[in-house]
């Protein structure tokens, strides 16, 4: 389960980088969403839910 979550998080990180021309104007939206997901997963991990 942890391995699958790590792979998904890495793919989300690569997808949120504004390196493509069409994503240059996205701002902090994708990385902010990814940070929120990371915080939620960290809390769940510390509570021993996952």
PyMOL Python script that loads the backbone (N, CA, C, O; Angstrom):
from pymol import cmd

cmd.read_pdbstr("""\
ATOM      1  N   UNK A   1       0.834  -1.194   0.000  1.00  0.00           N
ATOM      2  CA  UNK A   1       0.000   0.000   0.000  1.00  0.00           C
ATOM      3  C   UNK A   1       0.879   1.258   0.000  1.00  0.00           C
ATOM      4  O   UNK A   1       0.615   2.210  -0.734  1.00  0.00           O
ATOM      5  N   UNK A   2       1.906   1.246   0.819  1.00  0.00           N
ATOM      6  CA  UNK A   2       2.797   2.410   0.889  1.00  0.00           C
ATOM      7  C   UNK A   2       3.518   2.613  -0.442  1.00  0.00           C
ATOM      8  O   UNK A   2       3.718   3.750  -0.870  1.00  0.00           O
ATOM      9  N   UNK A   3       3.909   1.527  -1.095  1.00  0.00           N
ATOM     10  CA  UNK A   3       4.610   1.635  -2.374  1.00  0.00           C
ATOM     11  C   UNK A   3       3.715   2.257  -3.435  1.00  0.00           C
ATOM     12  O   UNK A   3       4.167   3.091  -4.220  1.00  0.00           O
ATOM     13  N   UNK A   4       2.471   1.863  -3.461  1.00  0.00           N
ATOM     14  CA  UNK A   4       1.531   2.433  -4.427  1.00  0.00           C
ATOM     15  C   UNK A   4       1.332   3.919  -4.161  1.00  0.00           C
ATOM     16  O   UNK A   4       1.298   4.715  -5.099  1.00  0.00           O
ATOM     17  N   UNK A   5       1.201   4.300  -2.902  1.00  0.00           N
ATOM     18  CA  UNK A   5       1.048   5.716  -2.556  1.00  0.00           C
ATOM     19  C   UNK A   5       2.286   6.522  -2.943  1.00  0.00           C
ATOM     20  O   UNK A   5       2.165   7.650  -3.422  1.00  0.00           O
ATOM     21  N   UNK A   6       3.464   5.958  -2.740  1.00  0.00           N
ATOM     22  CA  UNK A   6       4.692   6.653  -3.132  1.00  0.00           C
ATOM     23  C   UNK A   6       4.758   6.860  -4.638  1.00  0.00           C
ATOM     24  O   UNK A   6       5.143   7.936  -5.096  1.00  0.00           O
ATOM     25  N   UNK A   7       4.391   5.852  -5.412  1.00  0.00           N
ATOM     26  CA  UNK A   7       4.408   5.983  -6.868  1.00  0.00           C
ATOM     27  C   UNK A   7       3.419   7.048  -7.321  1.00  0.00           C
ATOM     28  O   UNK A   7       3.730   7.857  -8.195  1.00  0.00           O
ATOM     29  N   UNK A   8       2.226   7.052  -6.727  1.00  0.00           N
ATOM     30  CA  UNK A   8       1.220   8.053  -7.084  1.00  0.00           C
ATOM     31  C   UNK A   8       1.703   9.453  -6.721  1.00  0.00           C
ATOM     32  O   UNK A   8       1.518  10.385  -7.504  1.00  0.00           O
ATOM     33  N   UNK A   9       2.318   9.621  -5.554  1.00  0.00           N
ATOM     34  CA  UNK A   9       2.818  10.938  -5.140  1.00  0.00           C
ATOM     35  C   UNK A   9       3.938  11.426  -6.052  1.00  0.00           C
ATOM     36  O   UNK A   9       4.001  12.613  -6.374  1.00  0.00           O
ATOM     37  N   UNK A  10       4.816  10.529  -6.467  1.00  0.00           N
ATOM     38  CA  UNK A  10       5.893  10.921  -7.380  1.00  0.00           C
ATOM     39  C   UNK A  10       5.316  11.355  -8.726  1.00  0.00           C
ATOM     40  O   UNK A  10       5.768  12.347  -9.298  1.00  0.00           O
ATOM     41  N   UNK A  11       4.336  10.634  -9.231  1.00  0.00           N
ATOM     42  CA  UNK A  11       3.691  11.025 -10.487  1.00  0.00           C
ATOM     43  C   UNK A  11       2.971  12.358 -10.362  1.00  0.00           C
ATOM     44  O   UNK A  11       2.988  13.164 -11.292  1.00  0.00           O
ATOM     45  N   UNK A  12       2.334  12.595  -9.213  1.00  0.00           N
ATOM     46  CA  UNK A  12       1.679  13.886  -8.992  1.00  0.00           C
ATOM     47  C   UNK A  12       2.699  15.018  -8.917  1.00  0.00           C
ATOM     48  O   UNK A  12       2.445  16.119  -9.405  1.00  0.00           O
ATOM     49  N   UNK A  13       3.842  14.751  -8.312  1.00  0.00           N
ATOM     50  CA  UNK A  13       4.890  15.772  -8.214  1.00  0.00           C
ATOM     51  C   UNK A  13       5.411  16.138  -9.594  1.00  0.00           C
ATOM     52  O   UNK A  13       5.578  17.318  -9.903  1.00  0.00           O
ATOM     53  N   UNK A  14       5.666  15.147 -10.415  1.00  0.00           N
ATOM     54  CA  UNK A  14       6.149  15.415 -11.776  1.00  0.00           C
ATOM     55  C   UNK A  14       5.082  16.159 -12.574  1.00  0.00           C
ATOM     56  O   UNK A  14       5.402  17.064 -13.345  1.00  0.00           O
ATOM     57  N   UNK A  15       3.823  15.784 -12.394  1.00  0.00           N
ATOM     58  CA  UNK A  15       2.743  16.449 -13.118  1.00  0.00           C
ATOM     59  C   UNK A  15       2.477  17.870 -12.672  1.00  0.00           C
ATOM     60  O   UNK A  15       1.921  18.662 -13.433  1.00  0.00           O
ATOM     61  N   UNK A  16       2.860  18.207 -11.459  1.00  0.00           N
ATOM     62  CA  UNK A  16       2.576  19.560 -10.968  1.00  0.00           C
ATOM     63  C   UNK A  16       3.687  20.551 -11.266  1.00  0.00           C
ATOM     64  O   UNK A  16       3.514  21.748 -11.035  1.00  0.00           O
ATOM     65  N   UNK A  17       4.808  20.093 -11.766  1.00  0.00           N
ATOM     66  CA  UNK A  17       5.887  21.013 -12.107  1.00  0.00           C
ATOM     67  C   UNK A  17       5.516  21.833 -13.341  1.00  0.00           C
ATOM     68  O   UNK A  17       5.127  21.258 -14.357  1.00  0.00           O
ATOM     69  N   UNK A  18       5.627  23.155 -13.278  1.00  0.00           N
ATOM     70  CA  UNK A  18       5.223  23.998 -14.419  1.00  0.00           C
ATOM     71  C   UNK A  18       6.319  24.094 -15.481  1.00  0.00           C
ATOM     72  O   UNK A  18       6.817  25.187 -15.756  1.00  0.00           O
ATOM     73  N   UNK A  19       6.696  22.975 -16.074  1.00  0.00           N
ATOM     74  CA  UNK A  19       7.759  22.994 -17.078  1.00  0.00           C
ATOM     75  C   UNK A  19       7.219  23.019 -18.494  1.00  0.00           C
ATOM     76  O   UNK A  19       7.970  23.292 -19.430  1.00  0.00           O
ATOM     77  N   UNK A  20       5.931  22.740 -18.678  1.00  0.00           N
ATOM     78  CA  UNK A  20       5.359  22.749 -20.011  1.00  0.00           C
ATOM     79  C   UNK A  20       4.719  24.099 -20.274  1.00  0.00           C
ATOM     80  O   UNK A  20       4.238  24.748 -19.344  1.00  0.00           O
ATOM     81  N   UNK A  21       4.706  24.537 -21.541  1.00  0.00           N
ATOM     82  CA  UNK A  21       4.174  25.879 -21.848  1.00  0.00           C
ATOM     83  C   UNK A  21       2.717  26.071 -21.439  1.00  0.00           C
ATOM     84  O   UNK A  21       2.343  27.162 -21.008  1.00  0.00           O
ATOM     85  N   UNK A  22       1.897  25.045 -21.562  1.00  0.00           N
ATOM     86  CA  UNK A  22       0.480  25.225 -21.236  1.00  0.00           C
ATOM     87  C   UNK A  22       0.239  25.322 -19.724  1.00  0.00           C
ATOM     88  O   UNK A  22      -0.831  25.760 -19.302  1.00  0.00           O
ATOM     89  N   UNK A  23       1.212  24.922 -18.910  1.00  0.00           N
ATOM     90  CA  UNK A  23       1.018  24.971 -17.463  1.00  0.00           C
ATOM     91  C   UNK A  23       1.787  26.113 -16.803  1.00  0.00           C
ATOM     92  O   UNK A  23       1.883  26.166 -15.577  1.00  0.00           O
ATOM     93  N   UNK A  24       2.326  27.008 -17.590  1.00  0.00           N
ATOM     94  CA  UNK A  24       3.123  28.098 -17.019  1.00  0.00           C
ATOM     95  C   UNK A  24       2.274  29.079 -16.213  1.00  0.00           C
ATOM     96  O   UNK A  24       2.791  29.738 -15.311  1.00  0.00           O
ATOM     97  N   UNK A  25       0.991  29.186 -16.517  1.00  0.00           N
ATOM     98  CA  UNK A  25       0.127  30.163 -15.852  1.00  0.00           C
ATOM     99  C   UNK A  25      -0.706  29.544 -14.727  1.00  0.00           C
ATOM    100  O   UNK A  25      -1.594  30.208 -14.192  1.00  0.00           O
ATOM    101  N   UNK A  26      -0.447  28.316 -14.366  1.00  0.00           N
ATOM    102  CA  UNK A  26      -1.237  27.653 -13.329  1.00  0.00           C
ATOM    103  C   UNK A  26      -0.952  28.206 -11.938  1.00  0.00           C
ATOM    104  O   UNK A  26      -1.818  28.139 -11.066  1.00  0.00           O
ATOM    105  N   UNK A  27       0.217  28.740 -11.716  1.00  0.00           N
ATOM    106  CA  UNK A  27       0.570  29.287 -10.411  1.00  0.00           C
ATOM    107  C   UNK A  27       0.846  28.190  -9.390  1.00  0.00           C
ATOM    108  O   UNK A  27       1.434  27.158  -9.716  1.00  0.00           O
ATOM    109  N   UNK A  28       0.417  28.420  -8.156  1.00  0.00           N
ATOM    110  CA  UNK A  28       0.689  27.483  -7.074  1.00  0.00           C
ATOM    111  C   UNK A  28      -0.420  26.447  -6.875  1.00  0.00           C
ATOM    112  O   UNK A  28      -0.359  25.664  -5.927  1.00  0.00           O
ATOM    113  N   UNK A  29      -1.406  26.426  -7.725  1.00  0.00           N
ATOM    114  CA  UNK A  29      -2.532  25.515  -7.566  1.00  0.00           C
ATOM    115  C   UNK A  29      -2.153  24.044  -7.488  1.00  0.00           C
ATOM    116  O   UNK A  29      -2.490  23.387  -6.503  1.00  0.00           O
ATOM    117  N   UNK A  30      -1.467  23.504  -8.485  1.00  0.00           N
ATOM    118  CA  UNK A  30      -1.130  22.077  -8.433  1.00  0.00           C
ATOM    119  C   UNK A  30      -0.217  21.700  -7.273  1.00  0.00           C
ATOM    120  O   UNK A  30      -0.425  20.669  -6.633  1.00  0.00           O
ATOM    121  N   UNK A  31       0.785  22.516  -6.999  1.00  0.00           N
ATOM    122  CA  UNK A  31       1.694  22.172  -5.905  1.00  0.00           C
ATOM    123  C   UNK A  31       1.020  22.361  -4.553  1.00  0.00           C
ATOM    124  O   UNK A  31       1.344  21.652  -3.600  1.00  0.00           O
ATOM    125  N   UNK A  32       0.089  23.303  -4.455  1.00  0.00           N
ATOM    126  CA  UNK A  32      -0.669  23.468  -3.214  1.00  0.00           C
ATOM    127  C   UNK A  32      -1.585  22.280  -2.959  1.00  0.00           C
ATOM    128  O   UNK A  32      -1.728  21.828  -1.823  1.00  0.00           O
ATOM    129  N   UNK A  33      -2.195  21.785  -4.011  1.00  0.00           N
ATOM    130  CA  UNK A  33      -3.029  20.592  -3.883  1.00  0.00           C
ATOM    131  C   UNK A  33      -2.213  19.380  -3.506  1.00  0.00           C
ATOM    132  O   UNK A  33      -2.648  18.557  -2.700  1.00  0.00           O
ATOM    133  N   UNK A  34      -1.039  19.263  -4.081  1.00  0.00           N
ATOM    134  CA  UNK A  34      -0.149  18.156  -3.747  1.00  0.00           C
ATOM    135  C   UNK A  34       0.317  18.256  -2.296  1.00  0.00           C
ATOM    136  O   UNK A  34       0.431  17.237  -1.613  1.00  0.00           O
ATOM    137  N   UNK A  35       0.584  19.461  -1.822  1.00  0.00           N
ATOM    138  CA  UNK A  35       0.963  19.643  -0.423  1.00  0.00           C
ATOM    139  C   UNK A  35      -0.149  19.247   0.527  1.00  0.00           C
ATOM    140  O   UNK A  35       0.103  18.668   1.584  1.00  0.00           O
ATOM    141  N   UNK A  36      -1.380  19.560   0.150  1.00  0.00           N
ATOM    142  CA  UNK A  36      -2.530  19.171   0.970  1.00  0.00           C
ATOM    143  C   UNK A  36      -2.650  17.655   1.049  1.00  0.00           C
ATOM    144  O   UNK A  36      -2.895  17.104   2.122  1.00  0.00           O
ATOM    145  N   UNK A  37      -2.478  16.980  -0.083  1.00  0.00           N
ATOM    146  CA  UNK A  37      -2.521  15.515  -0.110  1.00  0.00           C
ATOM    147  C   UNK A  37      -1.409  14.934   0.752  1.00  0.00           C
ATOM    148  O   UNK A  37      -1.630  13.962   1.475  1.00  0.00           O
ATOM    149  N   UNK A  38      -0.222  15.517   0.683  1.00  0.00           N
ATOM    150  CA  UNK A  38       0.896  15.028   1.492  1.00  0.00           C
ATOM    151  C   UNK A  38       0.636  15.196   2.982  1.00  0.00           C
ATOM    152  O   UNK A  38       0.970  14.310   3.768  1.00  0.00           O
ATOM    153  N   UNK A  39       0.051  16.308   3.380  1.00  0.00           N
ATOM    154  CA  UNK A  39      -0.254  16.532   4.793  1.00  0.00           C
ATOM    155  C   UNK A  39      -1.295  15.526   5.277  1.00  0.00           C
ATOM    156  O   UNK A  39      -1.165  14.974   6.370  1.00  0.00           O
ATOM    157  N   UNK A  40      -2.321  15.289   4.474  1.00  0.00           N
ATOM    158  CA  UNK A  40      -3.351  14.320   4.855  1.00  0.00           C
ATOM    159  C   UNK A  40      -2.750  12.926   4.991  1.00  0.00           C
ATOM    160  O   UNK A  40      -3.043  12.216   5.953  1.00  0.00           O
ATOM    161  N   UNK A  41      -1.911  12.528   4.034  1.00  0.00           N
ATOM    162  CA  UNK A  41      -1.284  11.210   4.106  1.00  0.00           C
ATOM    163  C   UNK A  41      -0.343  11.097   5.299  1.00  0.00           C
ATOM    164  O   UNK A  41      -0.255  10.039   5.922  1.00  0.00           O
ATOM    165  N   UNK A  42       0.357  12.172   5.617  1.00  0.00           N
ATOM    166  CA  UNK A  42       1.251  12.159   6.776  1.00  0.00           C
ATOM    167  C   UNK A  42       0.463  11.988   8.069  1.00  0.00           C
ATOM    168  O   UNK A  42       0.870  11.231   8.950  1.00  0.00           O
ATOM    169  N   UNK A  43      -0.657  12.685   8.184  1.00  0.00           N
ATOM    170  CA  UNK A  43      -1.496  12.551   9.381  1.00  0.00           C
ATOM    171  C   UNK A  43      -2.048  11.132   9.491  1.00  0.00           C
ATOM    172  O   UNK A  43      -2.051  10.551  10.576  1.00  0.00           O
ATOM    173  N   UNK A  44      -2.516  10.569   8.369  1.00  0.00           N
ATOM    174  CA  UNK A  44      -3.023   9.203   8.382  1.00  0.00           C
ATOM    175  C   UNK A  44      -1.929   8.200   8.741  1.00  0.00           C
ATOM    176  O   UNK A  44      -2.175   7.224   9.450  1.00  0.00           O
ATOM    177  N   UNK A  45      -0.718   8.452   8.245  1.00  0.00           N
ATOM    178  CA  UNK A  45       0.399   7.549   8.553  1.00  0.00           C
ATOM    179  C   UNK A  45       0.770   7.615  10.028  1.00  0.00           C
ATOM    180  O   UNK A  45       1.039   6.588  10.652  1.00  0.00           O
ATOM    181  N   UNK A  46       0.784   8.824  10.586  1.00  0.00           N
ATOM    182  CA  UNK A  46       1.121   8.976  11.997  1.00  0.00           C
ATOM    183  C   UNK A  46       0.043   8.399  12.911  1.00  0.00           C
ATOM    184  O   UNK A  46       0.338   8.012  14.042  1.00  0.00           O
ATOM    185  N   UNK A  47      -1.194   8.338  12.438  1.00  0.00           N
ATOM    186  CA  UNK A  47      -2.285   7.749  13.208  1.00  0.00           C
ATOM    187  C   UNK A  47      -2.370   6.236  12.984  1.00  0.00           C
ATOM    188  O   UNK A  47      -3.249   5.572  13.535  1.00  0.00           O
ATOM    189  N   UNK A  48      -1.457   5.695  12.176  1.00  0.00           N
ATOM    190  CA  UNK A  48      -1.383   4.267  11.867  1.00  0.00           C
ATOM    191  C   UNK A  48      -2.643   3.771  11.168  1.00  0.00           C
ATOM    192  O   UNK A  48      -3.079   2.642  11.390  1.00  0.00           O
ATOM    193  N   UNK A  49      -3.223   4.615  10.328  1.00  0.00           N
ATOM    194  CA  UNK A  49      -4.381   4.205   9.545  1.00  0.00           C
ATOM    195  C   UNK A  49      -3.940   3.512   8.263  1.00  0.00           C
ATOM    196  O   UNK A  49      -4.577   2.559   7.815  1.00  0.00           O
ATOM    197  N   UNK A  50      -2.841   3.996   7.672  1.00  0.00           N
ATOM    198  CA  UNK A  50      -2.314   3.354   6.466  1.00  0.00           C
ATOM    199  C   UNK A  50      -0.963   2.746   6.745  1.00  0.00           C
ATOM    200  O   UNK A  50      -0.354   2.159   5.851  1.00  0.00           O
TER     201      UNK A  50
END
""", "prot")
cmd.dss("prot")
cmd.show_as("cartoon", "prot")
cmd.util.cbc("prot")
cmd.orient("prot")
